[in-house]
Amino acid sequence: MATTRGRLIQINQVVFDQADYFQSDGFTREVGLGAGDLTHEVFYRNILQPWPLVDGTLISDAAIKSGNLYWNEVPGSPGFYNVRWRPNALGYWRILTTWAGPPAQIMAQDYDVVDQPVASSSGLRSTFIKPGADC
């Protein structure tokens, strides 16, 4: 079973995602999967990146750094898995996490990483016209 989705995200922001893996009945969630139970690939502009999949259980969101893919089971929700990472470049990214099963399953996620929006000013603006200027 494969799941593929696409998302628009901003550069240098922590990305939160979830992965789902099910037992052979296709309904019951597989519980207790750790980073060592999966294989993964991280692609940037269709080039495989050497980002390791690491245990993110004790890693706070503020400590997420580029170059790692963080994996953990969601606390209090057995069978729900958290995937976090921080993109460090603009463009197309793709992350795949694979569990050998049975049955074998893959979660594939596409991301379009864009620049952070420029902060726009809000409120009133004053404009002064020089006396005697042609208007």
ABEGO torsion letter per residue (X at the ends): XBBBBBBBBBBGBBBBBBBBBBBAAGABBBBGBBAAABBBBBBBGGBBBABBBBBAAABBAAABBBGBBBBBBBBGBBGBBBBBBBBABBEBBBBBBBBAOOBBBBBBBBBBBBBBBBBBBBEBBBBBBBBGBBX
